[in-house]
Amino acid sequence: MKISVIGCGYLGAVHAATLASMGHSVVGIDVDSSKVEQLNKAVAPFHEPGLDELLQDGRTTGRLVFTTDFAAAADAQVHFLCVGTPQSKTSDTADLSYLMGATKSLLPHLAKGAAVVGKSTVPVGTVETLRAVLSRRSDVLLGWNPEFLRQGTAVKDSLVPDRLVYGVPGGKGAAAGAPVTAVLDAVYEPLISAGIPRLVCNFATAELIKSASNAFLATKVSFINAMAELCDASGADVSELSEAMGLDPRIGNRYLHAGLGFGGGCLPKDIRSFRAQARELSVPSVDEWMALVDSVNLDQRSRAVEVAREMCRGFLSGRTVTILGAAFKPDTDDIRDSPALDVAQQLASAGAHVTVTDPKAINNAWIRYPQIRFEADTKRALEGAELVLLLTEWDEYVSLSPSVVGSLVRRRMVLDARNVLDAEAWRSAGWTVRGLGTGASVVAGERKAGPVARAGGKKHARA
């Protein structure tokens, strides 16, 4: 099939390359000419494992091309809308201006009987707004096919997704939705043949599925981080607590790992948009619930700063601090709403001399945070540090040798805010090790007995 993908960011570039790998002829369209030029060279404009190889395959076979010209989509049978829906600058709601603008630009180039299918994360009711934009073209099919990609594993998530969701007119079994269902079945035939579950529903359900999924994941992360605070107050260990909880099949251990919390361009803005939707639909319980989830998550960053202050005997001013990690999660160079950089800023504001290092996100971070010192080389970043904070759990940081790092720093103190280090190995090497939710500060292998005071000394805000 001839397919166009409108918007070639994290979602669109991966989706376009994946569709081309399935044998479709794909044109990716984006208004950013520099991004288009880079993609046509089979080089992703962001770090995503496996994407360069997929782009190169599309270029070699001739099935994948990128352009700024919407007219290139004129003979496509299916058009996927993959533009960004960021949080509005003035409210918690999603900014749909890019989505609406892309749809209007596409409108003059739609072939008769073509299908327009949204993939962006949007508030419920967005499809009806798009239907109004397309009202002059009654022959055009409209569908919604939400994405469930995770940065760092987006290629895998596209090639072997957990499920396919189709939002169609009338929902499952409705005659009005059959044409869109048939088109999407043809697009995803290799995945359906491989046994990937396919769910058909109405538009409102399809619009809510992604937001509801992200809201649940955010709830799970914030819940275990709230338990980490309780563990610090009581002397319990959140790692052991979460392991035991995760063995319950009703709960499961995925996303039940205490640490610095979530960030990025999706979860934070999606739960805030979800709150706005709940308020608009007069469902205060969801609004209040998501407000608490957001509050617990943000407070975890401040707790990390306060633990760092404790480890520096109450004084951060003048301390030399090295932060391992700038990206919001490993295997990406995305720094949007990065917990690591939030903590770095708070430490710098408290007077600490902060150096941040990261395998992939240094350039993005330096442009956005010129007031912070960045160092690409990990060993140089660690030289002379009085406190080390592991804030993004890149494999190369998790596998660092405590003795080698110990030879570089001034004081052997580490705050493992992601609870991923082999703490006993670091303690054996003479390090003071502290996590979030470990119940006590540990010095050179000896655990202090009894409960410890809360790190932050402040309560989570309630909605």
Legacy VTK file of the C-alpha trace (Angstrom):
# vtk DataFile Version 3.0
C-alpha trace
ASCII
DATASET POLYDATA
POINTS 463 float
0.000 0.000 0.000
1.009 3.637 -0.458
0.952 5.253 2.989
1.786 8.720 4.265
2.907 9.506 7.801
2.333 13.121 8.848
4.762 14.245 11.541
8.160 12.549 11.817
9.153 12.903 15.443
9.620 9.988 17.860
6.298 8.446 16.875
6.131 9.263 13.171
9.707 8.387 12.187
9.510 5.001 13.890
6.040 4.304 12.486
7.084 5.234 8.946
10.202 3.058 9.080
8.250 0.144 10.549
5.548 0.307 7.862
8.234 0.358 5.154
9.828 -2.733 6.722
6.443 -4.475 6.340
6.583 -3.894 2.580
4.506 -0.719 2.235
5.564 2.301 0.199
5.784 5.124 2.751
6.261 8.878 2.520
6.975 10.706 5.765
6.003 14.389 5.831
7.301 16.969 8.289
7.556 20.758 8.242
11.115 20.658 9.637
13.383 20.566 6.568
16.539 19.757 8.558
14.827 16.763 10.135
13.617 15.578 6.724
17.115 15.916 5.270
18.595 13.869 8.102
15.953 11.143 7.852
16.552 10.855 4.092
20.185 10.107 4.929
18.936 7.216 7.126
20.080 8.979 10.282
17.547 9.515 13.057
17.482 13.066 14.481
17.251 11.545 17.970
18.660 8.487 19.715
16.456 5.421 19.388
18.089 1.960 19.334
17.562 0.140 16.032
15.963 3.056 14.186
18.957 3.962 12.002
19.087 0.384 10.733
15.365 0.440 9.941
15.732 3.768 8.127
18.654 2.422 6.121
16.603 -0.614 5.097
13.795 1.654 3.894
16.236 3.768 1.940
17.935 0.733 0.369
14.657 -0.826 -0.740
13.291 2.505 -1.955
10.128 2.040 0.114
10.745 4.979 2.455
11.192 8.670 1.653
10.733 11.883 3.641
9.661 15.312 2.417
8.207 18.656 3.498
5.716 18.631 0.612
2.178 17.540 1.519
1.456 17.015 -2.176
3.669 13.916 -1.994
0.827 12.236 -0.078
-1.684 12.759 -2.896
-1.890 9.140 -4.053
-1.617 7.509 -0.620
-4.408 5.169 0.429
-3.845 5.696 4.154
-2.622 8.776 6.017
-1.396 8.415 9.614
-1.456 11.568 11.763
1.557 11.372 14.088
2.150 15.023 15.007
2.877 16.109 18.553
0.172 17.051 21.041
2.215 18.804 23.756
0.817 20.299 26.904
-0.592 23.765 26.339
1.610 26.622 27.566
-1.330 28.143 29.433
-3.164 25.119 30.874
-3.048 21.355 31.524
-4.886 20.610 28.292
-3.240 19.151 25.189
-2.314 21.591 22.447
-4.078 20.252 19.339
-3.053 23.077 17.020
-0.372 20.983 15.287
-2.816 18.141 14.735
-5.483 20.419 13.300
-2.955 22.261 11.162
-1.580 19.030 9.713
-5.085 17.789 8.906
-5.976 21.015 7.111
-2.717 20.900 5.124
-3.442 17.307 4.130
-7.053 17.942 3.136
-6.448 19.237 -0.438
-4.309 16.189 -1.244
-6.635 13.393 -0.119
-7.476 10.878 -2.833
-11.040 9.648 -3.146
-11.807 6.984 -0.538
-8.526 7.517 1.356
-8.370 6.805 5.087
-7.139 9.364 7.626
-6.036 7.621 10.819
-4.851 9.374 13.961
-2.121 7.933 16.175
-1.283 10.910 18.390
-2.330 10.912 22.044
-5.390 13.157 22.248
-8.253 14.074 24.606
-11.544 12.293 24.146
-13.677 14.114 21.584
-10.787 15.048 19.289
-12.001 12.756 16.506
-15.272 14.661 16.347
-13.328 17.892 15.868
-11.315 16.292 13.066
-14.517 14.986 11.519
-15.675 18.597 11.233
-12.414 19.550 9.490
-12.950 16.699 7.014
-16.690 17.316 6.638
-16.320 18.504 3.029
-14.958 15.074 2.095
-17.697 12.582 2.890
-15.843 9.916 0.899
-12.814 9.985 3.237
-12.627 7.311 5.939
-11.690 8.324 9.488
-10.150 6.085 12.131
-8.097 6.197 15.315
-5.166 3.885 15.997
-3.453 4.945 19.265
0.265 4.292 19.678
1.833 2.519 22.653
5.526 3.114 22.010
8.127 3.486 24.736
11.201 5.575 24.020
14.246 3.337 24.074
12.240 0.333 22.849
10.080 2.043 20.199
11.339 -0.084 17.291
10.634 -3.318 19.145
7.262 -2.001 20.311
6.360 -1.259 16.673
7.560 -4.543 15.212
6.114 -6.679 18.021
3.385 -4.607 19.704
1.369 -5.794 22.700
-1.878 -5.026 20.865
-3.441 -3.128 17.993
-6.383 -0.845 18.748
-8.740 0.467 16.065
-11.177 3.262 16.812
-13.874 3.169 14.104
-17.311 4.730 13.528
-19.876 2.919 15.646
-17.320 0.651 17.275
-16.955 -3.124 17.102
-19.399 -4.841 14.754
-20.845 -1.622 13.336
-21.303 -1.578 9.564
-20.040 2.017 9.438
-16.702 0.941 10.890
-16.116 -2.019 8.594
-14.295 -0.092 5.806
-11.773 1.455 8.229
-11.255 -1.886 9.954
-10.548 -3.520 6.584
-8.003 -0.834 5.658
-6.144 -1.117 8.957
-6.183 -4.918 8.710
-4.452 -4.581 5.338
-1.855 -2.192 6.796
-1.067 -4.470 9.740
-1.535 -7.817 7.997
1.966 -9.099 8.953
1.331 -8.299 12.617
-2.159 -9.811 12.636
-0.852 -12.955 10.927
1.792 -13.177 13.658
-0.955 -13.315 16.286
-0.827 -9.765 17.669
-4.148 -9.102 19.471
-6.461 -6.697 17.671
-9.204 -4.734 19.438
-11.913 -2.732 17.647
-13.835 -0.070 19.576
-15.578 3.264 19.140
-13.728 6.567 18.862
-14.127 7.676 22.478
-12.728 4.394 23.787
-9.767 4.503 21.401
-8.998 8.072 22.442
-9.121 7.189 26.139
-7.117 3.945 25.984
-3.674 5.566 25.682
-4.407 8.189 28.348
-5.892 5.605 30.695
-2.909 3.283 30.184
-0.431 6.056 30.939
-2.468 7.163 33.946
-2.336 3.637 35.364
1.416 3.311 34.788
2.006 6.700 36.392
-0.136 5.622 39.347
1.929 2.474 39.800
5.208 4.416 39.730
3.977 7.056 42.153
2.498 4.428 44.460
5.794 2.590 44.924
7.598 5.905 45.375
5.120 6.849 48.091
5.922 3.469 49.679
9.623 4.365 49.416
8.967 7.437 51.533
7.119 5.287 54.043
10.056 2.855 54.079
12.497 5.687 54.770
10.311 6.806 57.665
9.984 3.307 59.165
13.311 1.612 58.452
11.877 -0.777 55.859
13.431 -1.507 52.452
11.315 -0.633 49.418
13.265 -2.941 47.089
12.348 -5.969 49.181
8.811 -4.669 49.613
8.273 -4.196 45.872
9.785 -7.601 45.080
7.307 -9.288 47.411
4.382 -7.260 46.069
5.360 -7.981 42.477
5.168 -11.736 43.011
1.416 -11.345 43.456
0.075 -12.021 39.925
-2.698 -9.504 40.518
-0.082 -6.774 40.941
2.981 -7.790 38.905
6.450 -6.259 39.148
6.546 -4.083 36.023
6.652 -0.366 36.842
6.843 -1.272 40.533
10.427 -0.108 40.971
11.012 2.778 43.355
13.304 5.567 42.275
13.341 9.129 41.049
10.017 8.858 39.233
8.883 9.393 35.673
9.488 12.204 33.193
9.685 12.603 29.435
7.359 14.043 26.849
4.456 11.628 27.397
3.530 10.520 30.928
3.637 13.931 32.678
1.700 15.837 30.015
-0.703 12.933 29.424
-1.798 12.671 33.053
-2.279 16.440 33.204
-4.349 16.317 30.033
-6.272 13.422 31.596
-7.029 15.660 34.586
-8.306 18.395 32.283
-10.551 15.901 30.504
-11.917 14.678 33.832
-12.729 18.235 34.902
-14.439 18.940 31.598
-16.523 15.775 31.940
-17.290 16.507 35.629
-15.454 13.483 37.029
-13.624 14.998 40.038
-12.357 11.671 41.397
-10.092 11.173 38.377
-8.937 14.790 38.543
-8.005 14.505 42.227
-6.394 11.102 41.799
-4.151 12.242 38.948
-3.243 15.406 40.872
-1.919 13.266 43.714
-0.028 10.984 41.319
1.628 14.015 39.730
2.422 15.537 43.125
4.043 12.372 44.502
6.143 12.074 41.361
7.417 15.652 41.482
8.046 15.471 45.222
10.358 12.498 44.694
12.805 14.832 42.969
12.846 17.180 45.945
13.326 14.210 48.258
16.448 13.233 46.305
17.818 16.756 46.808
17.138 16.583 50.530
18.834 13.181 50.839
21.827 14.666 49.025
21.813 17.526 51.520
21.787 15.035 54.419
24.726 13.186 52.904
26.598 16.496 52.742
25.895 17.089 56.462
23.239 19.664 55.762
25.222 21.911 53.437
25.126 21.735 49.640
26.714 25.122 49.021
30.232 24.730 47.665
30.005 20.931 47.386
31.312 19.282 44.219
28.560 17.017 42.922
28.566 14.703 39.897
25.294 13.539 38.373
25.213 10.405 36.259
22.441 10.855 33.701
20.660 13.722 31.963
18.044 11.931 29.820
14.696 11.229 31.442
15.318 7.486 30.999
18.095 5.303 29.557
18.402 4.494 25.827
17.129 7.898 24.717
18.534 11.404 24.363
15.210 12.992 25.304
15.515 15.471 28.177
11.915 16.674 28.281
10.794 16.936 31.918
13.911 15.008 32.951
13.932 14.200 36.684
17.745 14.125 36.560
18.027 17.660 35.208
15.372 18.906 37.627
17.484 17.587 40.513
20.628 19.061 38.946
19.002 22.483 38.788
17.822 22.275 42.397
21.306 21.305 43.583
22.914 24.110 41.575
20.380 26.586 42.982
21.414 25.436 46.474
25.003 26.416 45.696
26.507 23.056 44.736
29.085 22.820 41.963
27.238 20.399 39.691
28.633 18.410 36.769
26.254 16.289 34.684
27.272 13.500 32.324
25.233 11.301 29.991
26.067 8.921 27.096
23.619 10.470 24.597
21.837 13.540 25.961
24.713 15.956 26.628
24.157 18.138 23.545
20.404 18.422 24.077
20.903 19.193 27.771
23.673 21.768 27.248
21.534 23.737 24.799
18.583 23.744 27.201
20.510 24.236 30.474
23.539 26.442 29.752
23.865 27.309 33.454
24.855 23.708 34.325
28.277 22.201 33.622
28.228 19.147 31.356
30.976 16.640 30.683
30.684 13.876 28.090
33.480 11.740 29.545
32.294 9.866 32.640
35.700 9.603 34.298
36.435 13.303 33.886
32.987 14.125 35.235
33.701 12.080 38.370
37.081 13.628 39.183
37.080 15.322 42.574
33.415 14.683 43.346
32.331 14.825 46.970
28.977 13.228 46.139
27.854 11.131 43.179
24.184 10.851 42.223
22.993 8.129 39.832
19.837 9.632 38.350
19.425 7.881 34.980
20.018 4.127 35.002
22.140 3.695 31.882
23.757 0.232 31.794
27.231 1.747 31.755
26.536 3.490 35.061
25.024 0.424 36.674
28.143 -1.563 35.758
30.683 1.007 36.969
33.469 -0.392 39.165
33.197 1.110 42.670
36.951 0.838 43.150
37.717 2.603 39.862
35.191 5.343 40.618
36.574 5.534 44.136
40.007 6.391 42.747
38.545 9.400 40.935
36.348 11.037 43.570
37.271 13.046 46.645
34.717 11.358 48.909
33.158 7.934 48.403
29.498 8.849 48.740
26.806 7.838 46.251
23.070 8.449 46.129
21.564 5.741 43.944
18.238 7.454 43.241
17.203 4.627 40.897
18.065 1.789 43.332
19.947 -0.152 40.655
23.528 -0.424 41.922
24.982 -3.526 43.591
24.937 -1.740 46.922
26.919 -4.398 48.808
29.765 -4.252 46.272
29.956 -0.480 46.646
29.819 -0.672 50.426
32.592 -3.250 50.435
34.682 -0.759 48.454
34.249 1.782 51.245
31.385 3.788 49.855
28.582 5.435 51.764
25.535 4.254 49.810
22.068 5.723 49.989
18.966 4.958 47.970
15.397 6.204 48.037
13.300 3.964 50.240
16.152 1.830 51.584
15.213 2.713 55.135
18.587 3.926 56.383
21.887 5.435 55.364
24.564 2.794 54.957
28.209 3.554 55.624
30.909 1.126 54.419
28.696 -1.927 54.775
27.079 -1.252 58.160
23.361 -0.494 58.290
22.244 1.930 60.939
19.577 0.440 63.124
16.073 1.768 63.461
13.867 4.158 61.536
15.236 7.291 59.936
13.633 10.667 59.509
11.882 11.587 56.281
14.280 13.071 53.775
12.112 15.884 52.584
10.352 17.009 55.716
7.319 18.088 53.693
4.020 16.482 52.882
2.737 15.655 49.425
0.279 18.239 48.197
-3.292 17.015 47.971
-5.547 18.053 45.113
LINES 1 464
463 0 1 2 3 4 5 6 7 8 9 10 11 12 13 14 15 16 17 18 19 20 21 22 23 24 25 26 27 28 29 30 31 32 33 34 35 36 37 38 39 40 41 42 43 44 45 46 47 48 49 50 51 52 53 54 55 56 57 58 59 60 61 62 63 64 65 66 67 68 69 70 71 72 73 74 75 76 77 78 79 80 81 82 83 84 85 86 87 88 89 90 91 92 93 94 95 96 97 98 99 100 101 102 103 104 105 106 107 108 109 110 111 112 113 114 115 116 117 118 119 120 121 122 123 124 125 126 127 128 129 130 131 132 133 134 135 136 137 138 139 140 141 142 143 144 145 146 147 148 149 150 151 152 153 154 155 156 157 158 159 160 161 162 163 164 165 166 167 168 169 170 171 172 173 174 175 176 177 178 179 180 181 182 183 184 185 186 187 188 189 190 191 192 193 194 195 196 197 198 199 200 201 202 203 204 205 206 207 208 209 210 211 212 213 214 215 216 217 218 219 220 221 222 223 224 225 226 227 228 229 230 231 232 233 234 235 236 237 238 239 240 241 242 243 244 245 246 247 248 249 250 251 252 253 254 255 256 257 258 259 260 261 262 263 264 265 266 267 268 269 270 271 272 273 274 275 276 277 278 279 280 281 282 283 284 285 286 287 288 289 290 291 292 293 294 295 296 297 298 299 300 301 302 303 304 305 306 307 308 309 310 311 312 313 314 315 316 317 318 319 320 321 322 323 324 325 326 327 328 329 330 331 332 333 334 335 336 337 338 339 340 341 342 343 344 345 346 347 348 349 350 351 352 353 354 355 356 357 358 359 360 361 362 363 364 365 366 367 368 369 370 371 372 373 374 375 376 377 378 379 380 381 382 383 384 385 386 387 388 389 390 391 392 393 394 395 396 397 398 399 400 401 402 403 404 405 406 407 408 409 410 411 412 413 414 415 416 417 418 419 420 421 422 423 424 425 426 427 428 429 430 431 432 433 434 435 436 437 438 439 440 441 442 443 444 445 446 447 448 449 450 451 452 453 454 455 456 457 458 459 460 461 462
